[in-house]
């Protein structure tokens, strides 16, 4: 009996919490506040974007290409030949 009462209290607390959460979230006051906040953010973005300094491009001739010599002989490996050599 005590266990059922405990579960009933838990369920009622959870449902009350969910009810008040949805009630606040879908209220007119919350819609007005969120709309005002979105407008303020847009205004701030516009004002700050005008004040951003433009930096000069200083990346000219940064990359130096190194010429690789083709004199080195690279050993070519074949997978099957390597296996055959190990088996002997």
N, C-alpha and C positions, 0 to 999 in steps of 0.2 A: 504494500500500500504506500509506504514511504517513497519507494522507488518511482512509482507512477506520478506522485505529486511533484517529485523533483524533476522528472521529465516534462511534466506539464508546465512548470515554472520556466524551465529552459526554453521550451517552445514558445511560450508567450513573450518572453523577453526578446527572443530572436525576431519574432513577427512584429513586435512593437518597434524594434530598431529598424527593421526593413521598411515598415510603414512610414516612420518619420523621415527616414532618409529619402525615400521617393517623394514624400510630400514636400520636403525642402527643395529637392532637386528640380521638381517640376513646378515650383511656385513662380508667380509673376515677379516677385522681388529678385529671385535668383536670375531670371532671364534678363531683367534690367541691368543688374550688376555685371553679368557676363558680357552683355552687349556694350556697356560703357567701358569695360576693361579692354575689350577688343578694339574699340575706337581709340582709346588712349594709346594702346600699343602701336597702332598704325600711325598715329600722329608722331609718336616718339621716333619711330623708324624713319619717317620722312625727315624730321629735323636733324637726326644724327647722321643720316646719309648725306646731307648737304655739307656737314662739317668734317667729313672724312677727308684727310689729305691724300693726294694722289702721289705715289712714289715714282721716281724715275726708274727706267729700265736699265739696270746695271749688269745685265747678264750677257752682254755682247762678248763674243770670243772667249767664253769661259771653257768650253769643251776643247780639249786638245786631242787630236786623233794620233794614236801611236801606230806607226807602220809595223806590221808584223812581218817578220822575215819568213819566207817560205823555204829556207834552206834546211830547216830541221826536218828530219824524216820522222814521220809519225808511224809508229807500228800499228798495223791494222790487225785487229783481232776478229777471228771468226769463232763463234760460240762452239760450233760442232768440232772444229779442229782442236780447240782447247780441250774438249772432252776426250777426244781421241788420243791426244798426247798424254793425258793423265792416266789413261787406262793401260798403256803399254808398260 
